[in-house]
Amino acid sequence: MKISEADILIAPGLGNSPAEHWQRRWSERMSSGRIIEQDEWDEPVLADWIDRIHREVTLATRPVVLIGHSLSVAAIVHTAQLRLKDTKVRGAFLVSPPDFDAPDLPAEALPFGNVPTDPLPFPSIVVASTTDPLVSLDRARGFAADWGSDFMPAGDAGHINAASGHGPWPEGLLMFAELMKRLSTH
């Protein structure tokens, strides 16, 4: 599937993504990419984030590919289990899924816990680094196994955000291209 054939919905995590974050950069570079904006970024409410993700999917005019980072990975998985079965979502690219048992996880993220462990109803890739303070590589690999996702290690990349030096993140674009190629065969 070509990027131009899909609505690429990009979901930032807690606190939103600044302009230099790879998600914002990708949304500007991809002709069909757009950010799923939340009303409350700093004290998020899971039900509100689920509603917004579902609404954006419903409003999309083409097949949808979701790109989530950090807390939005949890929100996407919650949404998938509740409202995204048999919808136009064709795939998801899930980066740095948070471990709700991680000691450094912000308290504001905790209501997003109890993330479903059922397989996702669409193909997906989980990407995580070996040095992410919010999820170990083994835990991220376990999430991928639970969700039926392929797993791609990102090496020493921190939380794969602007603070860890991931502005353009060309390696991530290559990983995303793998997902899009796979979706062409589905």
Rosetta blueprint (number, residue, H / E / L):
1 M L
2 K L
3 I H
4 S H
5 E H
6 A L
7 D E
8 I E
9 L E
10 I E
11 A E
12 P L
13 G L
14 L L
15 G L
16 N L
17 S L
18 P L
19 A L
20 E L
21 H L
22 W H
23 Q H
24 R H
25 R H
26 W H
27 S H
28 E H
29 R H
30 M L
31 S L
32 S L
33 G E
34 R E
35 I E
36 I L
37 E L
38 Q L
39 D L
40 E L
41 W L
42 D L
43 E L
44 P L
45 V L
46 L H
47 A H
48 D H
49 W H
50 I H
51 D H
52 R H
53 I H
54 H H
55 R H
56 E H
57 V H
58 T H
59 L H
60 A L
61 T L
62 R L
63 P L
64 V E
65 V E
66 L E
67 I E
68 G E
69 H E
70 S L
71 L H
72 S H
73 V H
74 A H
75 A H
76 I H
77 V H
78 H H
79 T H
80 A H
81 Q H
82 L H
83 R H
84 L L
85 K L
86 D L
87 T L
88 K L
89 V E
90 R E
91 G E
92 A E
93 F E
94 L E
95 V E
96 S L
97 P L
98 P L
99 D L
100 F L
101 D L
102 A L
103 P L
104 D L
105 L L
106 P L
107 A H
108 E H
109 A H
110 L H
111 P H
112 F H
113 G L
114 N L
115 V L
116 P L
117 T L
118 D L
119 P L
120 L L
121 P L
122 F L
123 P L
124 S E
125 I E
126 V E
127 V E
128 A E
129 S L
130 T L
131 T L
132 D L
133 P L
134 L L
135 V L
136 S L
137 L H
138 D H
139 R H
140 A H
141 R H
142 G H
143 F H
144 A H
145 A H
146 D H
147 W H
148 G L
149 S L
150 D E
151 F E
152 M E
153 P E
154 A L
155 G L
156 D L
157 A L
158 G L
159 H L
160 I L
161 N L
162 A H
163 A H
164 S H
165 G L
166 H L
167 G L
168 P L
169 W L
170 P H
171 E H
172 G H
173 L H
174 L H
175 M H
176 F H
177 A H
178 E H
179 L H
180 M H
181 K H
182 R H
183 L H
184 S H
185 T L
186 H L
